[in-house]
């Protein structure tokens, strides 16, 4: 065996390892952008057992245009107190230059009971990925 062959194999092995390591850093961090939090309706009243909570993640970037809903979810009101949620959208649909907001509504029998009255920006431009949404009782 020639003296140079083990060194050539070693250099090839190091080159392959270096290329493999370089590729690891370029993998996407996650396939989904996820917002987590809690819905707070703290007026002391218990929700009816059949109440539903609707949460939407919306792109409001285009002034004067209707908001684009990116994700929706519906939860059952199975417990009192802050209601945990987690809503996700494919990361490829998130543009860091756009503005995304989260909204929540609680309804019962088709009648709106609670809704958030403030804007909750999420995901981009320094906005959080964990939020507590306060919903207010809707007057009928």
N, C-alpha and C positions, 0 to 999 in steps of 0.2 A: 504494500500500500504506500502511496506517495505521501510525503510529510505534509503537503499542503491540503490534502483532501479533508481531514478533520476540521481544520480551520475554515474551509469553505462551507462545510456543512453547518458549523457553528454560526457563521455569518448569515447564512440563509435562514437558519432557525430564528436568529435575532431579528432579521428583517421581517419574517412572517409574523412574529410576535408583535413587533412594533406596528405593523399594518393593522393587525387585529385590534390592538389597544387603541389606535387612532380612530377606528370605526366605532368603538364603544361610546366615545364622547359625542358622536353625531346622531345617536339614536334619539327619537323623540322621548321627552320625559314621560308623558302620559298620552293616551289616546283621547281622553276626555277632559274638558274643563268642568270642574265641579264646584258648586256653591253649597255650603252647609250652613245650618243655623236653626233658629227656633221662631215659631210664630207665637207672639204674646198677645192675648186679648184681655188682660188683667182687669176686668171690671167686676170680678167676683162672682159672676154668673156662670153656672155650668152650661156647657153646650148640650143640645139635644143629642141623643145617641146616634141619630141618623144624619147629623150635620156633616157636611163635606168641606174640605179645605182645598181650594184651587190655587196653585202657584204657577206663575209664568216668568220666564226669563226672556226679556225682550230687547231688541236693538232699537234705540230711539235716535240714532245718529242723523237721519235724514230729516231736516227741518221742513215742516209743512207736509210731510208724507206720513201715511199710517205707519205705526210701529210694526216691526217684523218680529213675530213670536218665534223664538228659536227652540224653546222647550216648554212643555207643560206637564204638570203632574197633579194628581188628585189623591188626597188622603182622606181617610175616615177619621172622624173626631172620636177616637176611642178612649181618650184620657183627658182629664182637666189639666189646666196649667200650661206652661210653655210646650208647644208641640214641635218636636224635632223634624227636620226635613233635610233632604239632600237631592239636588237637581243637577243633572249633567247634560252637556252638549258636546258633540265631537269637537276636539281642539281645532280642527281644520276650519270650522265655521266661525272661529273667533278672530277678529282683526283688532290688533292692539290700538289702532287709531279710532276705533268706534266706541260708542257709549252704550253700555248694557245696564238694564235695571231689572230689579226683581219686584214682583207684586204678589199680594196674597188677598184672597177673599174667602170668607166663611159664609156658607149658605145652608139653608134648611128648607126642604120642600119647595125648592125653586125660588125662595125668598132670600135676598141678601141680608145677612145679619151684621157682618163686620167687613171692613176693607182698610187697607193701608192708605193713609192720607199724605204721606211724605214719600219722596223719591229715594230709593235705595240703589245707588250705583254699585255695580259689582264687576269683578274680573279684570278690567283694564284701567289704564291711566292712574295707577296707584289705588284703585278701589279694592276693597277687601273681597276675600272668597268665603269669609265667615261673617254672617250677619244675624242680628236679631230683628225681626220684623214686627213692629207693633201695629196691630190693626185696631181700628176704632169702631165702636157700635154705630151702625147706620140708623138714622132716624127715619121712620116711615110716616 
